Amino acid sequence: MKLLNRSLIYLTGVFFLIIGIWSIIFYFNLKDEIRDSIDDGIDNNRILLLMKVYDDPSLLEHHDFGGNNFRIRPIEKGDALEFRDIYKDTMMYRINESDLEPVRLLHSAFEHKQKYYRITVISSLVEEDDLIEDSFWSVVTLFVILIVSIAIVNNYVLKKVWNPFYNLLNQLETYRLDSNEDELKINSTVSEFVQLEHAANTLISHSREAYISQKEFTGNASHELQTPIAIIIGRLELLLESKKLQDEDAETIAQVIDIAGRMKRLNQSLLLLSKIENKQFLDTETVSINEITENYIANYEELLAFKKIKISVDQSTELKVKMNAALGEALISNLIKNAIFHNFEGGSIRILFTDEMFIIRNTSHQAELNSKNIFNRFVKDQSNQNNTGLGLSISQAVCDSYGLKIDYDFYESYHTFKVDFKNILAEE
Amino acid sequence: MKILIIEDEQGLRDTIETSLLKEKYIVETAIDYHSAIDKISIYEYDCILLDIMLPDGNGLDLLQELKNQNKSENVIIISAKDALDDKVNGLALGADDYLAKPFHIAELNARIKAVLRRKKLEGKDCIEVGNVSLEILERSLKINDEFVHLNKKEFDILNYFLSNKNRLLTKTALAEYVWGDHIDQADNFDFIYYQIKNLRKKLEEHQAQINIETVYGVGYKLVEK
């Protein structure tokens, strides 16, 4: 839910509550006010009537309301002396409305020529249900007007006010730690936004420092490991030549050398990866992808024959790109190696060039791979422990450094990798 | 043959020295830039192994110094810094070869032998053992003056064996040599085994005076009959 809508919902709730409570209070106040003024009116009527009685004793005979708004009935002296004035609401039948209507009424008692009477004066009341209904609708109208105007203000004014925020949000969404982007910028003088800009930039610079030091760590660590690994391998190889060695010992040492070799390859791949990511390959030249492919296939010719893998290369299009030659080789060679080493005896590899793409397809015992993680580091075929699981990561790192797209899909039982060189095609 | 090892890391220096002594070379060592400068200005060496990163100076400066004295053509750079720059700069300064750490001893042997051969033989680069002669530049094998066809990998393997005569070659070192740098999957021992089997057959057919012995579970060794 958007910020604007959320604030609108809160405001709607709060207004609903405030206006609701306010209208209830207002309603009762209004009713009281009306009662007060009616009570004053009927009290006044009573006083006028009592004065009139002296001139016109026939009024004392009005035992019922009839057309008048009063009645006078004689009562006992005791009752009269104990009587206190009572104002109250009641319902009376009205002929014109043919319904019971609310009426305000005053009971009082008085003495006239030694006789005691009870007088009741009435006055019609505002119809309460009408009052409620009328005020309800005005309140609803007020409420709707308020909400609509707030929505409009929100959409036009607040959106404008929040614009720097959305702007920053967009910048953050597209920000990449590994690209050397400028600091985030907010064009606003609002102190909160300036503060936000500052906080975001601080966070980014911290993250970038951490990112860089992590990257450097990989590079430095693998660099520092080179010499110790060299010594381990060298010493073991010398030890292996010792005459005093038993056959089983020699075999064990050979196994350790093999493992050290794995460590070495892993280390070299990590070094290469960190160099690619650190953009240490700067020289760019026109590179023929076809040529690289041919060279590598020639290098694996005997292995392909040994594994009885059929390979077909469609050379009808020449794909020339502008990139670092070593990186081009790393990209293509890792894809070719991947296609060979995950293949089975008697399988096949097809390589295809289009104007913009290098496509390599291979058969394999493996089912469709998870395209989400195959390019991740150390994701490997569990059946082959000797592989470092970094080959495809290297291919992807090369692609990333040039903004190329590399895709995997599984189609007609062929694992297919496509590299789109659109961004760096060499001009004819 | 006199070889100078310029390497500050003692473990590696000792290993290389021991291995080179087995090849009957005269070996001298220098542990830093200054002792190296002293040695190269006084003595002549047939081959110099040079570590680029020294505690008190850059190996490339040393190489420049050697170039000034016209002695840079027999230098093999050894570096943990596998950066292409170093390789390019080093070779531009006249170094003969570049070997990235970590390397197999057999690999270093092969490189040193190549340097020494190139230094000795004018234009003709060839390894001869008994009646076997391997032409490096032409990539061809002659046994009893008769050409024997080898595929690329068989040639590489034989070349590696001949440069490491009488030395034990582990399967790992062989696989890495055959597949070159940055090979992810050097574990294709079946393939290596198959190539060696073919190679043996060819050597036998032509009555070569060399033999590739199997050291069970470890590797192989080329011996002269």
Contacts between the chains, C-beta under 8 A, distances in Angstrom:
chain1	res1	chain2	res2	distance
A	223	B	80	6.1
A	223	B	81	7.0
A	224	B	80	8.0
A	226	B	80	3.8
A	226	B	82	7.7
A	226	B	100	7.8
A	226	B	101	4.5
A	226	B	102	5.7
A	227	B	9	5.2
A	227	B	11	7.9
A	227	B	12	6.2
A	227	B	80	5.4
A	227	B	101	5.8
A	227	B	102	7.5
A	228	B	11	7.8
A	229	B	101	7.7
A	229	B	102	4.3
A	230	B	12	5.6
A	230	B	80	7.6
A	230	B	101	4.3
A	230	B	102	3.3
A	230	B	103	6.5
A	231	B	9	7.1
A	231	B	11	3.9
A	231	B	12	5.1
A	231	B	15	6.2
A	231	B	102	8.0
A	232	B	102	7.8
A	233	B	102	5.4
A	233	B	103	7.7
A	233	B	104	6.2
A	233	B	105	7.8
A	234	B	11	8.0
A	234	B	12	6.5
A	234	B	15	3.6
A	234	B	16	6.9
A	234	B	19	7.1
A	234	B	102	7.9
A	234	B	104	7.9
A	234	B	105	5.5
A	235	B	11	7.2
A	235	B	15	5.5
A	237	B	19	7.7
A	237	B	104	6.5
A	237	B	105	4.7
A	237	B	106	7.4
A	237	B	168	7.6
A	237	B	170	6.7
A	237	B	173	7.4
A	238	B	15	6.2
A	238	B	18	5.5
A	238	B	19	6.0
A	238	B	105	6.9
A	240	B	168	5.6
A	240	B	170	6.9
A	240	B	218	6.5
A	241	B	22	7.5
A	241	B	167	6.9
A	241	B	168	5.1
A	247	B	216	6.8
A	247	B	217	7.4
A	250	B	215	7.0
A	250	B	217	7.0
A	250	B	218	5.0
A	251	B	216	7.4
A	251	B	217	3.6
A	251	B	218	6.0
A	253	B	218	7.6
A	254	B	170	5.5
A	254	B	171	7.1
A	254	B	172	7.6
A	254	B	217	6.1
A	254	B	218	4.1
A	254	B	219	6.5
A	257	B	170	5.3
A	257	B	172	5.4
A	257	B	173	7.8
A	258	B	170	7.5
A	258	B	171	7.2
A	258	B	172	4.7
A	260	B	102	7.9
A	261	B	172	4.3
A	261	B	173	8.0
A	261	B	176	6.6
A	261	B	186	6.4
A	264	B	102	5.0
A	265	B	182	7.5
A	265	B	183	7.0
A	265	B	184	6.3
A	265	B	186	6.8
A	268	B	82	7.0
A	268	B	100	7.9
A	268	B	181	7.7
A	268	B	182	5.9
A	269	B	182	7.0
A	269	B	184	6.9
A	271	B	82	6.3
A	272	B	182	6.7
A	275	B	83	7.4
A	280	B	83	6.9
A	281	B	84	7.3
A	298	B	152	7.9
A	299	B	152	8.0
A	299	B	180	7.3
A	301	B	151	7.8
A	301	B	152	7.0
A	302	B	151	5.4
A	302	B	152	6.5
A	302	B	153	4.5
A	302	B	154	8.0
A	302	B	191	7.6
A	302	B	195	7.0
A	303	B	153	7.8
A	303	B	188	6.8
A	303	B	191	5.6
A	306	B	190	7.8
A	306	B	191	5.1
A	306	B	194	5.8
A	307	B	191	7.7
A	326	B	84	6.1
A	330	B	182	7.5
A	333	B	182	7.9
A	334	B	184	7.4
A	337	B	183	7.6
A	337	B	184	6.1
A	337	B	185	6.7
A	341	B	184	7.7
A	341	B	185	4.8
A	341	B	188	7.9
A	384	B	185	7.5
A	384	B	187	7.6
A	386	B	185	6.1
A	386	B	186	7.3
A	386	B	187	3.8
A	387	B	184	5.7
A	387	B	185	5.3
A	387	B	187	7.8
A	388	B	184	5.3
A	390	B	184	7.0
A	391	B	184	4.8
